[in-house]
Amino acid sequence: MRVPFFTPDISESEIQEVVDCLRSGWLTTGPRTKQFEERFAEYVGAKYAVALNSCTAALHLALEAIGIERGDLVLVPTFTFAATAEVVRYFDAIPVFVDAEPTTLCMDPEATERCLTALQRGDKVPGLPSEHGPVKAMIPVHYGGQMVDVDRFRALAQRFDIALLEDAAHTLPAYCRSNAGAPWRSAGSTADITCFSFYANKCITTGEGGMAVTDRQDLADRMRVMSLHGMSKDAWKRFTASGSWYYEIVAPGFKYNLTDIAAAIGLKQLERANALWQERRRVASALSEGLLDVPEIELPVELSDRQHSWHLFPIRLRLEKLGIDRAAFIEELKAAGIGSSVHWMPLHMHPYYVDTYGYSAEDFPVAAAAWPRLVSLPIFPLMTAEQCGIVVDVVKDIVRRHPRR
Ligand SMILES: *Cc1c(COP(=O)(O)O)cnc(C)c1O
């Protein structure tokens, strides 16, 4: 591969910290995890952070903490990764899909408002079974690393009295502001609970890992207890000098805690988060500038009141101008030694959701129309200027060789 889709950027400092952790004799959740939580909370501007072994676990515990029950409705973008909706199904609750907004492909606040209003009135909503409970929450996703219109989602959450959980798996860091004069706000400081991912190819990584952050102590406490078997607070300390041998099970919890080995990687990655972000921004600029004048391609845009984390660089092919489809385009990239991916096939088009809720592709026209056009190009901190140039040249070459006839 001349340009892989992604390679993680692990420095000597992460390696040394893992070695130190291994030598310390404390491998599972312990002092490094505590420190990682404290520093992470400070970095994103939240009061509490709970380190977990995935973002999926964080989303699950977030829904549990706000009291999701069987039959409840949770609004979720159709244009997201499996995890955002599957966690709703863990409760036998119902994910209600919402279409994407055409410019950013984030969950559309207007479509969300229409959906909430229709549910309130008892009007028909695609996919909704005849028997269901109340709407309890929504989980907008900061697609690719660009934050959703947080102000509008907060206003909707307040007006309809539902919880706002954010799937921030693609951000670290990312910022938004209400207008040009307003202060920047970090992802992690704008929702009831925000969930981050440290999966291998996310903005910072611990191999596998996640974090749930909140300003509410009750939610943080509940997530912490449920992350470790429902054991009463700080059960992990029970084997340390300051801890006690005594614990109580207060609920049938889960096993979602992060190891100190993973936290060791996370601590050093977090120290480098801004530097890694600068590198991704460099790559995004190089690709954007290089592909600016290619009419067959629609580039991702950074809105003026956002700071994009550039986890992904998804382009949309203008198929009406091309003689090949997306699959052939990806084959051409591969033949030229360039890795790529697709984020995503909308969830309402996957067999499980079609079979369970009877969705059809046209229910969400923006997401359905975007899907066959999407290709995520490589973007990662270690991507060299030369590799950026290769991607630009190859994309231009493919487009030139395959005009619409
Ligand atoms: C990666 C991802 C997740 C899941 O993260 P894990 O840490 O792998 O559980 C959730 N939502 C989105 C949008 C993602 O891209």
The ligand as an ORCA input file, in Angstrom:
! r2SCAN-3c Opt
* xyz 0 1
  C     -16.405      3.869     16.283
  C     -17.783      4.356     16.561
  C     -18.520      3.929     17.669
  C     -18.098      2.781     18.532
  O     -16.895      2.961     19.150
  P     -16.224      1.698     19.912
  O     -15.232      2.354     20.816
  O     -15.601      0.849     18.855
  O     -17.301      1.001     20.653
  C     -19.724      4.538     17.937
  N     -20.223      5.495     17.132
  C     -19.570      5.910     16.043
  C     -20.163      6.994     15.215
  C     -18.340      5.335     15.699
  O     -17.715      5.723     14.582
*
